[in-house]
């Protein structure tokens, strides 16, 4: 069931305020309504969808334009309906080649109950993975204009994808993030930064809140430490669905290979799982 306009506005303002600090906060990434309920009950203050988690659940590769906009927004709508928290969405590259397509995606995201979303500069094409800067800025500009036309503060995140696609160019990444900030993006995000120095350099180079991806160097830093580096938001990306998939694979391998069930005996009971999901 769609949330009310008043509830969406409440969530939107709460989400925007989280980015004003102090310190850093973690935005957790559910991949369905059930995990949204669980994460809400665990005390997180905001949620974001994960393209990787959704792609894995659908049996598809992530980042290859194999999940449609309709599927992404349907999943996001289920998550929005399952929680009282603000929900942002991984909108990948905006689901279209034209800036108008990106703008339409933002409008449809808002209609699904979302109060934020990210647009990346990746193409999903192996032969040409990162968009030309001018084209990328044009698309961020279109997203910003669509967000500003909404009756509530939709928090737009612009992503520079160099480090996820074999282009470890920190200078170009910073140039891109600055350009996206100038285009009006509210939050800046360069997933895959290689170390704390790179994280610090990005945060120092821009005047907008910075999101970092947990994992890699971020996995070796606490929330407090990342805040000291200048980070405002920490997202988990596909970490939770990958952790869940790892546990399932290990248990299934044991059953298939040895015929024993020791790894399943450590799982929470059926009643505990049901209570956790329903009571969140």
RASULRA-V91267 format. One line per field, one symbol per residue. phi: phi as a letter, one per 20 degrees, with the letter a starting at -180 (. if undefined). psi: psi as a letter, one per 30 degrees, with the letter a starting at -180 (. if undefined). burial: I if it has 24 or more other ideal C-beta (glycine too) atoms within 12 Angstrom, else O. A space follows every 50 residues. Layout:
# RASULRA-V91267
phi = ???
psi = ???
burial = ???
This chain:
# RASULRA-V91267
phi = .ffffffffgfffffffgfenfmdcededfcafffffffffenfeacbfc fffffffemcfemcmddffffffffffffgfecdefcdcfelenmreegf fffffffffffenfcaadcdeedndffbfcfgffffffffgfffffffee ebfeeeddddegfecmcfdfffffgffffffffogecdbcfngfafffff ffffecdcgddcefomfffedfgffffffofdccdeleffffffffffff fffgffedmdcffefefffgffffffffef
psi = kklleeeeeeeeeeeeeeffalallkjljlgaeefeeeeeffglfllklj eeeeeeefhlklgghfkleeeeeeeeeeeefflflkklkjgbgfhlflee eeeeeeeeeeffglgllkklglfgkefifklkeeeeeeeeeeeeeeeffl gljjjkkkkjgeffhgiijeeeeeeeeeeeeffgkekkkikgkfleeeee eeefflglkkklkklbeffgkleeeeefffkekjlfbgeeeeeeeeeeee eeeeeeefglgeffffllleeeeeeeeff.
burial = OOIOOOOIOOIIOIIIOIIOOOOIIIIIIIIIIIIIIIIIOOOIIIIIII IIIIIIIOOOOIIOIOIOIOIIIIIIIIIIIIIIIIIIIIIIIIIIOOIO IIIIIIIIIIIIIIIIIIIIIIIIOOOOOIIOIOIIIIIIIIIIIIIOOI OIIIIIIIIIIIIIIOOOOIOIIIIIIIIIIOIIIIIIIIIIIIOIOIII OIIOIIOIIIIIIIIOIIOOIOIOOIIOIIIIIIIIIIIIIIOIOOOOOO OOOOOOOOOOOOOOOOOOOOOOOOOOIOOI
